[in-house]
């Protein structure tokens, strides 16, 4: 008898020590955890379908369901959008649940569809369709007269695509569709640097999700438009694939802070890619400028990399030439400010303390 009791206690201890997955248990669905889950699910759906939270309802209708506390965060996924199902799980446990949701109002499924409207018509798919499929008349089960509603025919002619997969017999709603965009694709292989025109491309309709950064079908090509990358035949052309020549000034050798930009340490280049904001087009644009930081060879120079080197600096001792009809005098004075050639500058005579206004005539020189 004693050994039987020992064995029972051992089995009880073992069962308590073994971990088990957390599963949905029976309790009041309006517990605190349930309310938190419902609020999180509504926020998730609000971001996914674009409806205000007061229109979204989560169907937690099993009175025996218990929602566990999730110490990290709930993870949601739109499981079967056509059936209004989402799945939720806690990232710190094996707990997982499918929830049904509803959105009040017929227009709830028409968000972000760019005026894709089906009103109250109901049409059924005759084929299983995948994401990105361009809708055709033969994708639908026709009515007894063999016709489709006019609203749907207009959408098909305009070019709309499936935003989600759908099975045969599914009722098509506007939320399942997305508008297309007419873009350019390459007729043939185009090498980097080749001059291009609209004759090199074909206009096609693609789903909006595939047209991000794509060149619009009405893109205006210039005489100097060139391929900035190697373009493959059939490729959707983006803004980065086509460019126009841009003049830039580039560091030819290492330029150290304080060095003056000259034709010995810089060179002019023509690039096809986008130039950095504030790029310097040529050496003449810098006049007498020095580098503000160390610049590596090949660096495209920007105005922020340069600082004008004044012909006279404040506090500098310079030569002032005073010319009159009967005499010409040259004296040493101190600059009270910095200035460039041709500008007026205030100077002081260190011996008399008098202030003089003169014109900068050269490096460390002024005339009056």
C-alpha positions as CSV (number, residue, x, y, z in Angstrom):
1,X,0.0,0.0,0.0
2,X,2.8,2.4,0.9
3,X,4.5,1.7,-2.5
4,X,1.2,2.4,-4.3
5,X,0.9,5.8,-2.6
6,X,4.6,6.6,-3.4
7,X,3.9,5.8,-7.1
8,X,0.8,7.9,-7.2
9,X,2.6,10.9,-5.7
10,X,5.5,10.5,-8.2
11,X,3.0,10.5,-11.1
12,X,1.3,13.5,-9.8
13,X,4.6,15.4,-9.4
14,X,5.6,14.4,-12.9
15,X,2.3,15.6,-14.4
16,X,2.7,19.0,-12.6
17,X,6.2,19.5,-13.8
18,X,5.6,18.7,-17.5
19,X,5.0,21.8,-19.7
20,X,1.8,21.9,-21.8
21,X,0.7,24.3,-24.5
22,X,-1.7,27.1,-23.6
23,X,-5.0,26.5,-25.3
24,X,-8.4,28.3,-25.4
25,X,-10.2,27.5,-22.2
26,X,-13.7,28.0,-20.9
27,X,-14.5,31.3,-19.2
28,X,-16.3,34.6,-19.7
29,X,-15.3,36.2,-23.1
30,X,-15.5,39.7,-21.6
31,X,-12.6,39.2,-19.2
32,X,-9.8,41.8,-19.2
33,X,-7.6,39.7,-21.5
34,X,-10.5,39.3,-23.9
35,X,-11.2,43.0,-24.0
36,X,-7.5,43.7,-24.6
37,X,-7.4,41.2,-27.5
38,X,-10.6,42.6,-29.1
39,X,-9.2,46.2,-28.9
40,X,-5.9,45.0,-30.5
41,X,-7.7,43.1,-33.2
42,X,-9.8,46.2,-34.1
43,X,-6.7,48.4,-34.3
44,X,-5.1,45.8,-36.6
45,X,-8.1,45.7,-38.9
46,X,-8.5,49.5,-38.8
47,X,-5.0,49.8,-40.3
48,X,-5.6,46.9,-42.8
49,X,-9.1,47.8,-44.2
50,X,-9.1,51.6,-43.6
51,X,-12.3,51.7,-41.6
52,X,-12.9,53.5,-38.3
53,X,-12.9,51.3,-35.2
54,X,-16.6,52.0,-34.5
55,X,-17.5,50.1,-37.7
56,X,-15.4,47.0,-36.9
57,X,-16.8,44.1,-34.8
58,X,-14.8,41.1,-33.5
59,X,-17.0,38.0,-33.2
60,X,-15.9,36.4,-29.9
61,X,-19.1,34.6,-29.4
62,X,-18.1,31.4,-27.5
63,X,-19.0,32.0,-23.9
64,X,-16.6,29.3,-22.8
65,X,-13.5,30.8,-24.5
66,X,-10.8,32.0,-22.2
67,X,-8.1,34.4,-23.5
68,X,-4.7,34.1,-21.8
69,X,-2.6,37.0,-20.7
70,X,0.1,37.8,-23.4
71,X,3.2,39.3,-21.8
72,X,4.7,40.4,-25.1
73,X,2.3,41.3,-28.0
74,X,-0.5,39.8,-30.0
75,X,0.4,38.9,-33.6
76,X,-2.3,39.2,-36.2
77,X,-2.7,38.0,-39.8
78,X,-5.5,38.2,-42.3
79,X,-6.1,34.5,-42.7
80,X,-9.0,34.4,-45.2
81,X,-10.0,37.9,-46.2
82,X,-12.9,36.7,-48.4
83,X,-14.4,34.9,-45.3
84,X,-13.6,37.8,-42.9
85,X,-11.2,35.7,-40.8
86,X,-8.1,36.7,-39.0
87,X,-5.7,34.6,-36.9
88,X,-4.1,35.8,-33.7
89,X,-1.3,34.3,-31.6
90,X,0.8,35.3,-28.7
91,X,4.5,35.5,-29.6
92,X,5.5,34.1,-26.2
93,X,3.3,30.9,-26.3
94,X,1.7,28.3,-28.5
95,X,-1.7,29.8,-28.1
96,X,-3.4,30.5,-31.5
97,X,-7.0,31.4,-32.5
98,X,-9.0,32.2,-35.6
99,X,-11.5,35.1,-35.2
100,X,-14.2,36.3,-37.5
101,X,-14.8,40.0,-38.0
102,X,-17.6,42.2,-39.5
103,X,-17.6,45.7,-40.8
104,X,-20.8,47.6,-40.8
105,X,-22.0,49.4,-43.9
106,X,-21.8,48.2,-47.5
107,X,-19.0,50.7,-48.4
108,X,-16.7,49.2,-45.7
109,X,-15.0,47.1,-48.3
110,X,-14.3,49.9,-50.8
111,X,-11.5,51.7,-49.0
112,X,-8.4,52.7,-51.0
113,X,-9.8,51.3,-54.2
114,X,-9.5,54.6,-56.1
115,X,-13.2,54.7,-57.0
116,X,-13.6,51.0,-57.7
117,X,-17.3,50.7,-57.2
118,X,-19.6,47.7,-57.6
119,X,-22.6,49.2,-55.8
120,X,-24.9,46.3,-54.8
121,X,-24.2,43.9,-57.7
122,X,-23.2,40.3,-57.0
123,X,-20.9,38.5,-59.4
124,X,-19.3,35.1,-58.9
125,X,-15.9,33.9,-60.0
126,X,-15.8,31.0,-62.4
127,X,-12.1,30.6,-62.0
128,X,-9.6,30.4,-59.1
129,X,-7.6,33.7,-59.3
130,X,-4.3,34.6,-57.8
131,X,-2.9,37.9,-56.5
132,X,-2.0,40.3,-59.4
133,X,-4.3,38.6,-61.9
134,X,-5.8,41.1,-64.4
135,X,-9.6,40.6,-64.5
136,X,-11.2,39.4,-67.7
137,X,-14.8,38.8,-68.6
138,X,-14.2,35.0,-68.7
139,X,-13.3,35.0,-65.0
140,X,-16.9,35.5,-64.1
141,X,-20.0,33.3,-64.1
142,X,-22.4,35.1,-66.5
143,X,-26.1,35.5,-65.9
144,X,-28.9,33.9,-67.9
145,X,-28.5,36.5,-70.7
146,X,-24.8,35.9,-70.9
147,X,-23.9,39.4,-69.8
148,X,-22.0,41.1,-67.0
149,X,-23.2,44.2,-65.0
150,X,-22.1,47.4,-66.7
151,X,-20.1,48.5,-63.6
152,X,-17.9,45.4,-63.8
153,X,-17.4,45.7,-67.6
154,X,-16.2,49.3,-67.1
155,X,-13.7,48.1,-64.4
156,X,-12.4,45.3,-66.7
157,X,-12.0,47.7,-69.6
158,X,-10.2,50.2,-67.4
159,X,-7.8,47.5,-66.0
160,X,-8.2,46.2,-62.4
161,X,-6.3,43.4,-60.7
162,X,-6.9,41.0,-57.9
163,X,-5.4,42.2,-54.6
164,X,-6.0,38.9,-52.8
165,X,-6.4,35.3,-54.0
166,X,-9.9,34.1,-54.5
167,X,-11.6,30.7,-55.0
168,X,-14.2,29.6,-57.6
169,X,-17.6,30.8,-56.5
170,X,-16.4,33.8,-54.5
171,X,-18.5,36.9,-54.7
172,X,-16.3,39.7,-55.9
173,X,-16.2,42.9,-53.8
174,X,-14.3,46.2,-54.4
175,X,-12.0,45.5,-51.4
176,X,-10.6,42.5,-53.4
177,X,-9.5,44.7,-56.3
178,X,-6.9,47.3,-57.0
179,X,-6.5,49.7,-60.0
180,X,-3.7,49.2,-62.4
181,X,-1.3,51.8,-63.7
182,X,0.0,52.1,-67.3
183,X,3.8,52.0,-67.2
184,X,6.7,51.5,-69.6
185,X,8.6,48.2,-70.1
186,X,11.7,47.7,-72.2
187,X,11.1,46.3,-75.7
188,X,14.7,45.0,-75.8
189,X,17.9,44.9,-73.8
190,X,19.3,48.4,-73.2
191,X,22.9,48.9,-72.2
192,X,24.1,51.4,-69.6
193,X,24.7,54.8,-71.1
194,X,22.6,54.2,-74.2
195,X,20.5,57.1,-75.5
196,X,16.8,56.1,-75.1
197,X,13.5,57.4,-76.4
198,X,9.9,56.3,-76.2
199,X,10.5,53.9,-79.2
200,X,12.6,51.7,-76.8
201,X,9.6,51.0,-74.6
202,X,6.1,49.5,-74.6
203,X,3.1,50.7,-72.5
204,X,1.4,48.1,-70.4
205,X,-1.0,48.0,-67.5
206,X,0.3,46.5,-64.2
207,X,-1.0,46.3,-60.6
208,X,-0.4,49.4,-58.5
209,X,1.8,47.4,-56.1
210,X,4.2,46.6,-59.0
211,X,4.4,50.1,-60.3
212,X,6.0,51.8,-57.3
213,X,8.7,54.3,-58.7
214,X,7.9,53.1,-62.2
215,X,8.0,55.7,-65.0
216,X,4.5,56.8,-66.1
217,X,3.5,55.8,-69.6
218,X,3.4,59.6,-70.5
219,X,7.0,60.2,-69.4
220,X,8.6,62.9,-71.5
221,X,12.0,61.7,-73.0
222,X,14.5,64.4,-73.9
223,X,17.2,64.3,-76.6
224,X,19.8,63.5,-73.9
225,X,17.9,60.8,-72.0
226,X,20.1,57.8,-71.3
227,X,19.9,54.5,-69.6
228,X,21.5,54.8,-66.1
229,X,21.5,51.0,-65.6
230,X,21.5,47.9,-67.7
231,X,17.8,47.4,-68.6
232,X,16.5,43.9,-69.3
233,X,14.0,43.2,-72.0
234,X,10.5,43.2,-70.4
235,X,11.6,45.1,-67.3
236,X,9.3,47.7,-65.8
237,X,11.4,50.9,-66.0
238,X,11.8,53.0,-62.9
239,X,12.9,56.6,-62.3
240,X,16.4,55.3,-61.4
241,X,16.8,53.6,-64.8
242,X,16.5,56.7,-67.0
243,X,18.4,60.0,-66.5
244,X,19.9,63.0,-68.2
245,X,23.6,64.1,-68.2
246,X,24.5,66.2,-65.3
247,X,27.7,68.3,-65.0
248,X,29.6,67.9,-61.7
249,X,33.0,68.8,-60.2
250,X,34.8,65.8,-58.8
251,X,37.9,65.5,-56.5
252,X,40.8,64.2,-58.7
253,X,43.1,63.6,-55.8
254,X,42.9,63.7,-52.0
255,X,42.0,67.3,-51.0
256,X,42.8,68.3,-47.4
257,X,40.9,70.9,-45.3
258,X,42.0,74.4,-46.2
259,X,43.3,73.5,-49.7
260,X,42.1,75.8,-52.5
261,X,40.2,74.1,-55.3
262,X,42.1,74.2,-58.6
263,X,42.2,72.4,-61.9
264,X,45.1,70.4,-60.4
265,X,43.0,68.7,-57.7
266,X,39.5,68.7,-59.3
267,X,38.1,67.6,-62.7
268,X,34.8,68.1,-64.5
269,X,32.7,65.0,-65.2
270,X,29.3,64.2,-66.8
271,X,27.2,61.7,-64.8
272,X,23.9,59.9,-65.6
273,X,22.8,59.2,-62.1
274,X,21.2,61.8,-59.8
275,X,23.7,64.3,-58.5
276,X,23.8,65.0,-54.8
277,X,21.8,68.0,-53.6
278,X,24.0,71.1,-53.9
279,X,26.5,69.5,-56.3
280,X,29.0,72.0,-57.8
281,X,28.8,72.0,-61.6
282,X,32.2,73.4,-62.5
283,X,35.3,75.0,-61.0
284,X,34.3,78.5,-61.9
285,X,31.4,78.2,-59.4
286,X,33.8,77.9,-56.5
287,X,36.0,81.0,-57.3
288,X,38.5,81.3,-54.5
289,X,37.2,78.5,-52.2
290,X,38.9,76.1,-49.9
291,X,37.9,72.7,-48.7
292,X,36.0,72.5,-45.3
293,X,36.9,68.8,-44.8
294,X,39.0,66.1,-46.2
295,X,37.7,64.9,-49.6
296,X,38.5,61.6,-51.1
297,X,39.3,61.1,-54.8
298,X,36.2,60.6,-56.9
299,X,34.0,62.5,-54.5
300,X,31.3,64.7,-56.1
301,X,31.9,68.2,-54.6
302,X,29.0,70.1,-53.0
303,X,28.9,73.7,-52.1
304,X,28.8,72.6,-48.4
305,X,32.3,71.1,-49.0
306,X,33.7,74.6,-49.8
307,X,34.3,77.8,-48.1
308,X,35.2,81.0,-49.9
309,X,38.7,82.1,-49.2
310,X,38.6,85.9,-48.8
311,X,41.3,88.0,-50.6
312,X,41.8,89.9,-47.3
313,X,41.0,88.5,-43.9
314,X,40.0,90.4,-40.8
315,X,43.1,91.4,-38.7
316,X,45.5,90.8,-41.6
317,X,48.2,93.4,-42.3
318,X,47.9,94.6,-45.9
319,X,49.4,97.1,-48.3
320,X,47.3,100.1,-49.0
321,X,48.1,102.2,-52.0
322,X,46.9,105.8,-52.0
323,X,47.1,107.4,-55.5
324,X,46.7,111.1,-56.3
325,X,47.6,113.2,-59.3
326,X,50.8,114.5,-57.7
327,X,51.9,111.6,-55.6
328,X,51.6,107.8,-54.9
329,X,51.9,106.5,-51.3
330,X,52.0,102.9,-50.0
331,X,51.5,102.2,-46.3
332,X,50.9,99.1,-44.1
333,X,47.4,99.0,-42.5
334,X,45.3,96.4,-40.6
335,X,42.0,95.0,-42.1
336,X,39.0,95.6,-39.8
337,X,37.0,93.0,-41.8
338,X,37.3,90.4,-44.4
339,X,36.5,91.1,-48.1
340,X,37.0,89.9,-51.7
341,X,38.5,91.7,-54.7
342,X,36.4,94.7,-55.8
343,X,34.6,95.0,-52.4
344,X,34.9,98.0,-50.1
345,X,36.8,97.3,-46.8
346,X,37.5,99.2,-43.6
347,X,41.1,99.5,-42.6
348,X,43.0,101.2,-39.7
349,X,46.3,102.9,-39.6
350,X,48.1,101.4,-36.6
351,X,50.3,104.5,-36.2
352,X,47.5,107.2,-36.2
353,X,44.5,105.0,-35.3
354,X,42.6,106.5,-38.2
355,X,39.9,104.4,-40.0
356,X,40.1,104.3,-43.8
357,X,37.7,102.9,-46.4
358,X,39.4,101.4,-49.4
359,X,38.7,98.9,-52.3
360,X,40.3,95.4,-52.3
361,X,42.5,95.2,-55.4
362,X,44.2,91.9,-54.9
363,X,45.5,89.4,-52.4
364,X,46.4,91.4,-49.2
365,X,46.2,94.6,-51.3
366,X,43.8,97.6,-51.4
367,X,43.7,101.0,-53.1
368,X,42.2,104.3,-52.3
